[in-house]
Amino acid sequence: MRFGDPLLDHPSLVYEDSEAGLHWYLNLTEPWEFEGFSIDSPISYGYQDDKLTAILFKVNLPRYNESEHSYYFIKDLLTERYGDYELLESYHGGRCLYKWETNDVYAVIHVWEYTADVIVCTYEFGVTVLGPGFGIRN
């Protein structure tokens, strides 16, 4: 799936919720993976005006001595794709935020005590809704 894909192109999606101006859907038949790396929730697909605008999923944080873990691989993958991240303070009770920005994509990993929320969205949605929702100012 690519940002901008119409909802009708994916009939296997099941409506989940509406939040942050998006209608969220799940594909209950797809494995809990992101780009081949194991994750700890299904991927939620956020649609605005029936166009794919964001994806969201959770990944557990590694234990103290784990150096090989999906969390690290996903963070490295986002860095490889979108360049260096900015490390920010979390204003919503989390430990920190990692933020990536390109001309087309906005991505955030919101780190909690034991898990992290990974959100990848269009740049426009990121700077107008997602970033301000996390207290991020551009």
N, C-alpha and C positions, 0 to 999 in steps of 0.2 A: 504494500500500500504506500501511496505517496500523498503528501499534503496536497489538498485541492481535489483529490479523488471524490466523486460523488458517492453518497451513501448507497444509492441504488446499485452500485457496482459490487456490493458486498452483502448479499441477501442472508448470509449466515450470521450476521450480527444481531444480538438481542439487546433491546433497550435496557439500560441500567439505571440512569439517573440524569437529572439536569442540574448543573452547577457551573458557576463562573461564566454564564452565557453560552455554555456548550451543552449539547445533548450527548451523553456518554453511553457507549455500547460495548458489549463484550462478545468475543467469539468463543463460545464454550467448547468448541471442538479443537482449538489449536493448543499446542503444548505450551507450558509455562516457560518460554524461552524468549530472549531478545538477541537477535543476531547470533544464535547458536549458544548463548550463555544462559545457564539456568537462572530463573528469577523466582520470586516467592509470592506471586499473584498472577492472575491472568492480566493481559494487557487490556487496558481500557482505551477505547478510541473516542476522542471528542470531536463532534461535528458542529460547525457553525454554518448556518444557511445551507445545510445538507452537503457541506464540503469538509473533508478531513482536515482538522486544524491542529490537533494535539494527540499525543499518546501519553499514557501514565501507567506506571507499574511500580511494585515494591520489590526491594531486594533486602535480605537480612544482611546485617553487618558481619564481617568476619570475626572470629574469636581472636583472642590476644595473639596466639602464635600462628595463625593461618596467613601464609603469604600468597597462596594460590586460592583465589576466591572470586566468584562472579562480580562482586562489588568492585574489586580492583580492575578486572577486565573491562567492565562497562565504563568505568571512569576513564580508563586509558583509551577505549574506543571513541568516546565522545571527544577526548582531547585530540586524538588522531584526525577525526573528521572535522572538528570545529575550531581547532587551535587551542591556545592556552586558556585556562579557566581563571576566573576571578573568585577568590575565596572571601566569603562575606559572613557577617554575623547573622544569626537567625533571630528574628523578632517574634517568632511564634512558638517558643518553647523548645525548638530543636537545638542541636549542637552547632550546626553551621550550614551554609549553602555554598555549593559550587555552581558557578554560572558561566555558560558559554554563549557567545553571540557571533553570528555571521550576518551577512545581508539577507539571508533567507530563513535562518533557523535560530531559535532561542531555546536553550536547554538549561535545566536546573536539576541538581541532585540536592534534595533537602534531607540532611542527616539528622536522625533522631537518636535515641539512646541505643536501640537494638536494630533498627531498620532504617532504610532510606527510601524516599519517594523519588523516582526518576520521571521527569516530565520533559518531553521534547515537543516543541510546537513551532508554528510559523513565527517569524520575527515580529510581524504586526501584532499578533495575539500576545506574544511575550512582553513587548514593551508597553502595550496598552492595558493588559489585564493581569497576566501572570506576575510580571515583575512588580508592579505596584501592589499587588495582593500580598507579596512577600516583603514589602517595604523597600524594594529596590528602586532607586531613582537613576535614570539615565542622564 
